[in-house]
């Protein structure tokens, strides 16, 4: 995900300091969410062995569902970033998201 390992003395307020038997041993600086999204997209591309834009529509829809579950669309410009990586428009990404919401509603039991 692009985290950085630091000495505990270099830790900032947002870093995670790890201790062993009561002694601080290292700090982890987590990346900004937008950087994490780039890492996630790169990993997906490596896993598929080709540019994401070359994948079929069903696979792209599955990727949007997985990215939504990981919070990708809560990141500023997340939809635009994902759309660019998939080679589709923002409108298409929103359609994929809305499609998943509609399917979820159909599967859940109706309450009266």
N, C-alpha and C positions, 0 to 999 in steps of 0.2 A: 504493500500500500504506500510505500515511499516514506516510511518513518525514518528518523535520524537518531542514532545512538550518540549520547554525549556523556561526559563525566558529570557526576552529580553536582559539582561546583558550578557547572555551566547552565544548570536548569533554570528555566524561566518560570513565571507564574502559571503558564498553560501547559508545561511539560509534566510528564509522569515520572516520578522518581521511584526507583525500585530499590528495596532494601533486602539485605540478607543477614539474618541473625542480629537485627537491630542497627545495622550499619548501611548507609546509603552507598550503593555500588555503581549504579548507572542511572541515566535519565533517558527517556524516550520523548522525542519531539515529534508529535503527530503532524502530518501535512494538513494543509487547508483542504476542506472538502472538495473544492474544485480541482485540486491537484489529484486527489484520490479518484475522482471520476475519470480523469485521464488515464490513471494507472489501471483502473477496472476495465476501461474500454480497450486498452492495449493488451491486457491479459486475455480478454475475450477474443480479440483478433488472433493472438498467438494460438489460442486453443482451437480456433476454427481453421487456422492455417492459411487464411487469405483475408483481404480487406473486408470489413463488415459490410460495406456497400455492395459487395458481390453476393451476399447471402440471399436466400429466397425469402419471400414475404412472411411465411409461417415462422421461420427462424428469427427474423427480425422482431416479430410480435412477441415471441418467447423471450427474446433479449430485453425488450421494453418491460415486460412483466417482471423479469428478474431484477432489472435496474430499479424499477419502482419499489420493489421489496427492500432493496438496499438503500433507499432514500436518495437516489440519484436526482430526482426531480425537485427535491427541496433545496438543491444547490442553485445559486444564482446562475442563470443561463444554462441550467441543466438540460432543458428540452432542446435548446439550440445546439448544445455540444453533442448530445446524443443524435439528433437529427443529422448533423454534419457527418458524424462517424458512420451512420447507417446509410447515408446517401439519399435521405428522404427529406421531406419538408417538415417544419414544425407542426403543421396541420395534420400530417400523417401520424406523427408521434402522438398527438392529442387524440386522434381517432383510435389508435391502438390502445391508449389508456382508457378511453371511454368504452371501447369494446370489452375490455376486461372487467370494468365496473358493471356493465350490463350483464355479462355472463355470470358474474358473482351473484347478482341479484336474482337471476333466474334459478340458480342452484340452491339458494337459501330458502328455507321454508317460509311461507307467507304467514304473517300473524295478523289476526283480525281483532 
